[in-house]
Amino acid sequence: MTTALSWRLAEPADVPGINALTARSIRALHADSYDPAVIDEAVSHAYGVDWQLVRDGTYFVAEIDGAVVGAGGWSYRQTIAGAHGPDDPPGDRLDPAMDAARVRAFYVDPAYVRRGVGAVLLRLSEDGARAAGFARAELTSTIPAVPFYASFGYAPVRPFDLRLPSGSTLRLELMDKPLIPRSDPDR
Ligand SMILES: CC(C)(COP(=O)(O)OP(=O)(O)OC[C@H]1O[C@@H](n2cnc3c(N)ncnc32)[C@H](O)[C@@H]1OP(=O)(O)O)[C@@H](O)C(=O)NCCC(=O)NCCS
């Protein structure tokens, strides 16, 4: 029997499982949008959990039947893209009066896409950013995820190229959205 989707804050012990889920998600869902070599390198160096979000209590996991099926969060720090390990320095804090909160690192298990998992995580993240006083949210979307964020009101700003260690680039799209109080409970 399938139980309802639930969510909780991510914990350090979740990180290996989320990184494995991330790799599955990227490999299954990005094949039509990026070269295989870029996917391989980005899975190793660009995608995955940012430990700082876990430490800040701004990263969530979604579970179905006790299994983690998705992860995503937000940040009050400058860093906007890329995986960051446990030993990396924390990014500088943003000013909610001036800056846009970051929406970060959304990954859903390919077996569970289009069931509203990403939507739940995105609402949690936006609610967290609103509660911290932010009036805007910004993110760098992968190309295949642009329609997901657009369906929640994020507008494309400009392409954003994330440099990979080999010198090649991962093409992302910078997107933003005003975080007005939520009137539609579904969006
Ligand atoms: C992007 C991602 C997180 C979306 O997660 P999801 O759980 O499938 O999204 P939801 O089911 O909550 O979708 C909500 C709405 O977003 C839109 N949407 C989601 N995925 C879409 C797609 N592939 N194409 C078009 N619209 C899409 C739809 O309007 C959808 O509502 P609907 O299913 O009722 O039509 C997921 O596809 C994913 O993990 N992708 C690979 C990793 C990635 O690129 N992450 C983004 C990092 S910036």
The ligand as a Gaussian input file, in Angstrom:
#p B3LYP/6-31G(d) Opt

LIG

0 1
 C       12.698000      19.273000     -11.862000
 C       12.184000      18.189000     -10.897000
 C       12.787000      18.441000      -9.533000
 C       10.654000      18.294000     -10.832000
 O       10.187000      17.387000      -9.843000
 P        8.735000      16.672000      -9.943000
 O        8.463000      16.059000      -8.635000
 O        8.686000      15.802000     -11.126000
 O        7.782000      17.925000     -10.190000
 P        6.216000      17.989000      -9.862000
 O        5.583000      16.660000     -10.085000
 O        6.041000      18.588000      -8.523000
 O        5.731000      19.007000     -10.980000
 C        4.961000      20.170000     -10.683000
 C        4.639000      20.858000     -11.984000
 O        5.836000      21.325000     -12.614000
 C        5.706000      21.187000     -14.047000
 N        6.685000      20.212000     -14.512000
 C        7.425000      19.365000     -13.765000
 N        8.259000      18.650000     -14.551000
 C        8.018000      19.046000     -15.816000
 C        8.552000      18.660000     -17.077000
 N        9.510000      17.729000     -17.185000
 N        8.070000      19.259000     -18.193000
 C        7.105000      20.196000     -18.112000
 N        6.558000      20.611000     -16.931000
 C        7.009000      20.039000     -15.808000
 C        4.286000      20.705000     -14.293000
 O        3.443000      21.852000     -14.418000
 C        3.997000      19.952000     -13.016000
 O        2.602000      19.829000     -12.755000
 P        1.773000      18.617000     -13.467000
 O        2.566000      17.364000     -13.305000
 O        0.484000      18.630000     -12.691000
 O        1.626000      19.019000     -14.899000
 C       12.547000      16.764000     -11.415000
 O       12.125000      16.652000     -12.756000
 C       14.029000      16.447000     -11.351000
 O       14.505000      15.953000     -10.334000
 N       14.773000      16.697000     -12.449000
 C       16.184000      16.293000     -12.528000
 C       17.075000      17.079000     -11.605000
 C       17.055000      18.539000     -11.951000
 O       17.297000      18.959000     -13.085000
 N       16.782000      19.340000     -10.933000
 C       16.757000      20.769000     -11.023000
 C       17.998000      21.291000     -10.455000
 S       17.996000      23.091000     -10.663000

